[in-house]
C-alpha cells in the first residue's frame, strides 16, 4: 500500500515567483529519492517563507519518505491550519495513516482529498484498495469507477481542475461538444464535479442535467445535482431530485438527511425536525444529525431543545467545533467554566481538524467575552478569522471592480431610458445592507404585520443576475451588469416574473413578503428594472459596531469579506459608495433605516417603515418579539426579545485593539449616515 510517488501541482497563487525554482529543485530531489537532502532544503525554504503552502507540503512528503510519520503528521496539521482547502495535504495524510496501519482514518482522509479535488487519481486508487481490504466491495467499486473515469478524461480537462480552494487555475480548457458521447456517463459525471469545484456551478448543473436527460435512471447524477442545488440554496429543485431518488430507495438514511436539509431550507422546519428525530432514533450516535436538529429547533424558537441537541452533539464528539459554536451562536447562551476548559483543550490539541479549530476559536471568543476577558476574546476571534482566510479565495479588488461596473452601467440616463420596464407586482420588500446591521430585526418587524410574510435570505435575485451574466456567478467572467443594456422591456418583465416564481415555494399566501438577502444591495439596479413597484429598505449600522460584529461572527457560508479587518472595512466603504450611487440615480426609491435610530425611537421608525411599504401601521409590529416564525440568521434569538440597547456600544469593549479598523474605515467613520 506504500506509495513513493509525489503528486503536486502548484496553483499560481501558491508559490511566490522567487521560490518557484527552489520548489522545482526540491521536487527533483524527491523524484531522485534523495529525501534527506530534499528535507533539508524544504525546511530552509519553509523557514524563510512560513506561509508558503508547497514548501511545508514538501517537508511532510520528505518526512514520510524517511519514515518520520509523527513529524509528517505534525507538519500536515500545521499546513491544515493555514491551507485547509488543499486537497493534497489530505492525500499525504492518508499515506501517513496507511503506513501507521490506520486504514479507517486513512479512508476518511483520502475521501476528504477527492472531495476537495476530484482529480487526485492516487487518492481514488487508494480508496479502491482500502475499501477492498476492508471488505467493502460497493465503495471499492465506486472508487475504482471514479479512477477509471478520471483516466478517460483528456489531460487538458483534468489540468483545469482546482489545486485547492484558494489557488488560481485555468478554466478555459477545451471540452467535447458532446461530453457524454465522447467520455461516457461516469466520466461526464466526474467532469461535472470538477466544474463544480472550479466554482462554475452552472456548467456542473448543465452536465448533470444532460446526463439525467440522457439516462433518467442515472441515480448518481441525480444525487449529485440534488447536492449541488442544496449548496446553491435552490431547495425546491433539490427536493424534486431527492423525492425521485427516495421512490427507489425509501430507506436511505443519507437521502432522508438531504430531504430534511431541503425542508429546513424552504422553512418547513416541522418536517425537518421530525425527519432528524427519526434518523436519530434509528442511529443515536450521529452528532452531525444532532447538530442539524438543533439548527431547526433554534429556527422555530425552541431554544431549550436546541441547546440539548447541541450539547448532545458536543458530548458525542468533544472536538465537534460546530456544536460548540452553535451554542455560542445562540447569542443568549453563556458557557460554564468546565465547558470553556473542554473547548480550550480541544482547540489546543494538535490532532483537532482545522474546521473544528475554526469553530472552537469563535466559540471561545464568545465565551471569554461573556466572562469579561476581552483581550483573550479578541485573540480567539483573530485566530478564527485567520483560519477562515487560509481557505478563502476572497479578493477585495474583485468587489471593488464589481462596484465600479455597477456605477458605470446603471447611470441615471440608463435607468430613465428603461422607465416602465418590469413586472408590476408590488409583492416583494427587499431588505438590504451588511450582515449584522439589524436587517433581521427589520425583517421581524415587517413580518409581524398581518399583510407581510417573512421568508428568509432568498437566492432568486443573485441567480437571475448570474443568468443575465451568461450563467457565471464569478464577477471576473460574468457579463453582468453590462448585459442589462441588451435587454428590452419584455425581457425585464419576464425576469421580474421569474423572480416571483422562484420565491413562490417560500411563501404561504400573504400578499407581501420580505427578501432579506443583505448583499442584494449590489443588485438594486436590477430590482428597479425588473420589479419597479417592489419596496427597498437599506438597513445601516454605525461602522465600528457593524464591522466588529462581523469579525466576531462565523457565518454558515459565504460572506468571506467579514474575516479580516481590511476586508470588512473595505467592503463597508464599497457598500457606502454604491448606496450613494443608487440614491443619486433613483432618488426616493430606497428607505434608509439606521439601526441606532430604530433602537432609540422604535415607534417612529416603524411608522416610517410602514409608510414606505404602503402598509397601514399595526401595533403588532412594535411587539415583533412575540411573532412566531422561523428565523435562520444568527440574530434569531435576539429578535425574539424586546429591543435592547446593548448592541449600540458592545463593540467598545474591544476598542483597545481596533486602531487598524478605524484607520481602514477612514472617513466612513464620520460620513456613514450620508
N, C-alpha and C positions, 0 to 999 in steps of 0.2 A: 504493500500500500504506500510505501515511501516514494516520494517523487522529488527529484532534484531539479526539475525544470523550473525556470524563472519565468513568470508571466507578469509583464509590466508594460503598460503603455501610458505615457505621461501626457496629461492634458496640458495645453499651453499655459493655463493658469497655475499649474502645479510646481513648475520649476523656473526659478529666475534665470534669465538668459545667461548670466555669468557662471551658473552652476551646471549648465547642460552638459558641457564636456566632461565635468567630473562625474556626473551621473552615468554617462555613457562608459567612462573608463571603469567605474566600479562594476557595472553590469558585465563588461567584458571579462573582468577578473572572475566574476561568479561563473560565467559560462565556461571559463577555463578551469573551474573548480579550485581556484586559489582563494579559498574562503577566508583564511586568516588575514591575508593582505587586503582583501576586499572589506573585511570588517573594520580593519584599522582605518582605511580611507573613508569608509562610510561614517564611522564615529567622528572623524575630524570634520567632515562636511556637516554632519548633524549638529556638532558643537558650534560651528560657525554660523549655521542657519537653522536654529531650533524649530522654526515653523515650516521648514521645507519638508513636504509630505514624503517625497520619494526617497530622500536621504534616510529618514527614520524607518521607512518601509524596508529599505535595503539592509539596514542594520539588523532588523528582525530576521530577514531571509538568511543572512550570514550566520546569525546566532543559531538558527535552526539547523543549518547545514553542518555546523560544528557541534551539534547535539546539545547546545546550551538552551534547552527548551524553556526553562523557567525565565531566563533572561529574555528570550524571544517573546514570550507571552507578556512580560512586563513592558517591553518596547511597544508591542501592539496595543496594550492598554493605554499607553501614553499617546500613541498615534490616534486611537479611537477618540480620546478626549479632544483632539484638535481637528480631526477629519472623519467624523462619524459616518459620512456618506460614501466612504471609499471602499468599493466592493472588494478590492484585492486584499485589504487587511484582514477581512473575514475569511477569505480563501487561505491566506497564510496561517491564520489562527487554526483553521480546520486541519491543515497539515500538522501543526504542532500537537494538537489534541489527538490526532490519529497516532502519532509517534509515541504519545503517552498512554495509548490504549484506551482512550476515552471516546469511543465511537459515537455514542449518542450526542454528547456535546458537539462533537465534530460535525455531525449531520446538521445540527442547528446552525453552526457557523457557515458551512457551505451553502445551506439554504438561504441564509441572510446575504451571502455574497451574490448569488444569482438573482435574488430579489432586487438588489441594488443595481446589478449589471448583468442582464440576461446573456451576455456574450461570453461569459467566463466558461469556456469549454472544459477546462480542467476541473472546475467545481462540479459541473454536471456529471463528468465521468466518475469523480469521487463519490458523488451521491448515489450513482448507479451501483458502484462497488459496495459502499457501506450498507445501503438498504438490502442488497442481495445477501450480504454477510449476516445481516440481522434477520433474514428470513422474510423480509417484506418485499415480495416479488412485484406487487402492484406499484409501489412507489419506485422501485428499481426500474421497472419498465418505463414509467413516466419520465424518469431522469434520462434513461437511455434514449427515449424518443426525442427529448429536447436536445441531447448531444447530437443525435443523427440529423435533426432538423437544422441545427446550427452549422453542421458541416455542409449541408446542402445550400446554404445561403452564400452568395458571392462575397468575396473578401471585402470589396469596397463598401458593401452594405454593413457588414459586421464592424468595420473600422469606423463607421459613422456613429457607433453607439457611444454613450457617455462613459467616461472612465470613472467618474464619481459625480455626486450631486452638484459640486461646485466647479468642476472643470469645464474648460471650453472644448467643444467638439464640433466636427463637421456635420452639417445637416443636409447637404446637397448631393449626397451620394446617389448614383443612378439606381433606379428601381425598374423592375419589369412593368410593362403596361398592364399585364395580366398576371399578378403575382401567384394566384392560386394555380393557374395552369403551368407557370414556369417553375415554381418551387415546391408545390404541393401544399395541402391544407395545414399540416403540422408546422412546416417552416414558415408559412404565412402567418400563423398564429404567433409564432415566436417573433417574427418581424413586427407584428403589431405591438407586442410587449416592448420591443426595442424602441419603437417610435414613442410609445407611452413614456418610457424612461427618459427619452430625449427631450421631453417637455412638449410633445406635439400630440395632445390627446385626440384632436380631431382626426388626424391621419390614422391613429390607432383605432378609433371607433369606426372609421370607414373600412379598415381592413377586417375588423371583427364582423361588421355588418355584412360585408361581401361574403365572408365565409358562411355566415348563417343563411344568407340568401341562396348560396350555392348548395349548402347542405344543412337544412333546418334542424337535423338531429345532432349537429356538432355541439355537444354539451360543453366542451372546453371553451369554445369561442363565446358561447352564450354566458358562461360563468365569468369569463374574463371581462366581457362587455358590462355585465352587472357590476363587477368590482370597480371598473373604470367609471361608470356612472355614479356609483356611491362616492368615489373620490371627487367627482366633479359636482357633487351635490344635486344631481338630477335624480332625485329619489323616486319620482313616479316611473321614469324609464327603467330604473333598476328593478323596481317591483315587478314590472311586466316580465322581465327575463327570469327573475328569481322564482316567481309563481309558475312559470312554464317549466322550469327545472324541477320544482317540487312535485309536479304531476307524476314524473317518472321516479322520483326519489323522495317520497314524503317523509321518510325517517331521517334524512340527513341533518345532523346537528349543525354542520357548517352552513348549509343553506338556510336553516331556521335562524341562525345568528345573523346572517346577512339580511334576512327578511325583517328581523326585529330592528336592525340598524336603519333600514329604509323606512319602516314605520315611524321610528323616532325622528327621522329626517323630515317627514311630512307633518310632524306634530302629533301623530297618533300614539302618544306615549302609553295610553291604556293597553293597547295591543302589544306594544313593545315590552312593557313591564310583565305582562302575562307570559310572553314568549321567553323572556330571560329567566323568569322563575321556573318555567317548565324545563328549560335547559339545565338549570342548576339542580333541579330535583333529579334529573337523570344522571347528572355528574356534578356532585357538590364540590369538586376540587378545582374548579376553573376560576382563578382570580380575575381573569380578563372579563368574564361574563358578570361577576360580582360588580366590577367597575362600571360596566355599561348599564347594569341595572341601577346602580347609584345615580348615574347621569340622568336617566329617565325619571327616577323618583325626585331628584332635585328639580328637574324642569317643571314638574307639576306641583312643587311646593311641599313635598313630603320630606322635610329636612331630616327628621329623626331617623326615618327608614333609610334615607340616602347615607347618613352618617354610618349606620350599621353596616350597610353594604360596602362602603369604602373601607371601614375598619376590618371587615371580614377579608377583603382583598389584601390588605396590608398584613394581616395575620397569616394568611395563606402563603404569601411571599413577601417577607420583610423588606426586600430590596425593591419592591414594586413602587418605583417613584411616582408613577401616575396616581396611585391610590392615595399616597400622602399629599400630593399636590391637590388632588380633588377635594380633600378635606380642607386644605388651606384656601382653595378657590371658592369655598362657600362664603368667604369673607367674614362671616359671623362666628366661625369656629376658632377656638383657642386650644393650642396643644398643651398637654400636661408635660412636666419635666421629663418623665420617662419616655414619652413619645419623641421629644427633642433628642434625647440621648440615643435612641434607636436610629433615628434618621441620620444623626451625625456619624454614627458607627458605620452605617451602610454607605453613606456618601464617601467616607474616607477609605473604604475597603477597595483594594486595588482591582479586584475582580468584578466590581459593580459595572454594569454596562453603561455606556455614555448616556443613553436615553434615560435610564433610571437616575443617573447622577444629575442630569439636567433638571428633572422634575424635583429631585430632592433639594437641589440648591434653591429653587424658587419657594418650595415649602419651608425650608429653613429661614429664608429671608423673611417670610411672613411670621414665622414663629418667634424669631429674635426681635422683630419689630414690635410685635404684640407685647413682648416682655420688656420693652424699653431699651434694648441694646441695639441702637440704630447703626452704630459702627459695624457690628458683626452682621446685622441685617443687610446693610448696603453691600458689604463684601460678598455675601452669598448671592445677592441679586446680580452683581457684576460678573461673578463666576458663572452663573447660569446663563446670562446673556452671551458671554464669550463662548460657552459650549454650543449655544444655538448658532452663533455666527460661523462657527467652524464647519457646519454642514449646510450653510445657506449660500445661495447664489445671488443674493440681493446686490444690486449695483445702483447706487444713488443717481448716477449720471443718466441711467435709463428713465428713472422717474422724472428727472429734470427735462429730458428730451420730450417725454410724453406731455408734460405741461406746456412746453414751447409749441408743440404741434397742435394742441387743443386751442391755444390762444391764436395761433396763426390761421387756423381753419375756421373756427366759429366766431367770425367777426360780426359786428352789428349789421353790416351790409349783407353778409351771407345769410344771417337769420331772417332779416327783413324780406329778402327775396323769396323766402320759403314760408312766409306767413300764411296760415290757413292749412298747413300740412298736418298730417297725423290723424289718429283715431280720436273722436270727440269725447270718449268716455272719461268721466271725472273720478273714476273709482280709486286710483292709486294716490297714496300720500307717501312721498319719498322722504325719509329722514336720513340725512347725510351728515358727514363730519369725520372727525378722527375717532378711532376706538377710545374708550374710556373718557368720552367727552360729556356723557349724560344722555346719549341717544336712547339707551334702553329706558331711562326714566320718561323721556318724552313719548316714546312708543307706548309705555304702560299707561300714561295719562290719556293718550288718544284712544287706546284700546278699552279704556273704561267708559267711553261714550257708547251709547246704545246703537249708534249707526256705524261704528267702526270696528273692524276686526284686526287684531294684532296677529301677524303671521310670524315672520322671522326674517333673517337676512337672506333674501331670495336671490337665486343665482341667475334669474332671467335676463336682467339688463346686461351684465357682463358677457353673457353668452351671445346675445344679439350683437353686441359690439364686436366680439370675436368673429362672428359670421360676416359682418359687414367688412371686416378686415381680411377676408379671404380664408376664414377658418383658423386663424392664428391668434392665440391669446398673447403670444410673445410680442411686445411692442416693437422689438427690433425687426420683426418680419412683417407684422400686420400692416395693412393699408388703411387701417382706421386711425384717426378720424378723417383723413383726406378723402377716402372713398365716399363720404357723405355727399360730396359735391356731385357725384354721378347719379344720385337717387332723385326720383321725381315725387310729386305729391302722392300718387297712388302707392308707391313703394313705402313712403313714410307711414301712410295709413296702415298698410299691411304689417309693417313692423310693430306699430302700436298694438294692433290686434294680436299679433304673435306673442307679444309680451303678456297681454291679458290671458291668452290661452295657456302660456307657460305657468302662470300663477294660479290657475283655476283650482288645481288639486290641493292648494294650501288654504283655500277659503271655504267658508261654511254658510254663505248666503247673505251676509250683511252687505249693504250697498257700497261701503267704503272699506279699504284695507290699507295697512301700513307695510311698506317695504323698507326695512331698516338695515340695508347694506351700507355701512358707513362710507366705503370707498366709492360709492356711486357719485360722489361729488365730482369725480372725473368725467362723468357721463351726463352732466346736466344739459349740455347742448343737445345730446341725443334725446333726452326726455322732452325737452322743449319742442323738438321737431316731430316726435312720434306720438306724444301724449300731451298736447297743448293745454288741456284742462286739468291735468294732474297738479297736485299741490306739492311744493318742495319746502322742506324745513332744514335749515342749516343749524346744527347744534354745536356751539362753540364753548370751549373751556379755556380759562387762563392758561397760558402756555407752560409755565413751570408745573402747575398741578397736573395738566394733561400729560406732559412728557414723562414726568416721574411715575405717574400711574401706569403708563405703558411700559416703562422699564421694569416695573415690578410685576408685570402680568405675563404669564406664559399662555399663549393662545393655542387653541386646539389645532389650528392650521393657518397658513398664510401670515399676513401682517409682518413680513420679515423686516420691515423698516423700523420695528419697535425694539430691536435687540442691540442697540448701540446708541450712545449719546449723540454722536454726529449724525447718525442715520435718522433718529426720531426728530431731532431739531431741524434737519434739512427737510424732512417730509412735512413738518408743521409749517415751515416757511413756504414750501411749494403749495401747500393747501391754501394758505392765505392769499398767495399770488393768484391762484386760479379762481378762488371765490371772488376776489376783487374784479377779475375779468368778467365773470358771469354777471355780477351786479352791474357792471358798466354796459354790457351789451343787451341785457334784459332787465332793466330797472323795475323793481317792484315784484318781480316774479318769485323771489325767494324770501321767506321769512327767516330772520336770524333770531334764534333763541340762545341767549347767554346763560350758561348753566348757573353761574353765580347769581344772576338776576332772578332766575327761576326759584332758587333756594330762598332768596330774600323776600320775594313777592310772588308766592305761588298763585294766588287768586288772580292777580293782574296779568301774569304771563300766560296762565291757562286761558283766560278770556281772549288775549291776543291770538293764541294758537287756534282757538275755536273759530274766531272771526276769519282768520286767514284760510282755514279749511272749509269755510262756508258751513259750519256746524253750529247749531244752537248750543249755547252754554248749558251744560248739565253739571249739577253738583257732584255727581259720581266721579267726575274727572279729578276733583280735589281729594277724593277718597280712593285714589288709584291703588293704594296698598291692599285694599280689600278685594280687588278684582282677581277672580280665579281664572288663570290661563297658564298655558305652558310658556316658559321663558328659558331660552337655551344659552343666553350670553352669561359672561362672568358676573354680571350685576343682578342675577336672578333673585338672590335673597335680599339684596338691598332694596329693590323696588317693591318688595312685599312688606316694607316697613314705612312708617310715616317719614316725610322728608327730614333730613338731618343736615347739620352744618359742618360735621367733622371733615368731610371731603374738601372743604374750601381751603383748609390750612394744613392738612395732613402731610403734604409734601415738605413743609418747612422743617420737619423733624430730620430730614436728610440734607438740609441746606449746607452744612459744613463740607459736603463732598460734591457740590453742584456748580462750582465755578466754571468748569468746562461746558456744562449745559447752558449756563447763562451766556457765555461767550458765543457759543454756537447759535443760539437763538437771536442774538443781536437785537436789532430794532423791533423784532416781533414782540419783545417784552413790553413795549410801550404802545405799539400801534395794532395790537391783535384784535381790538374791537372794530377797527375801521372797515 
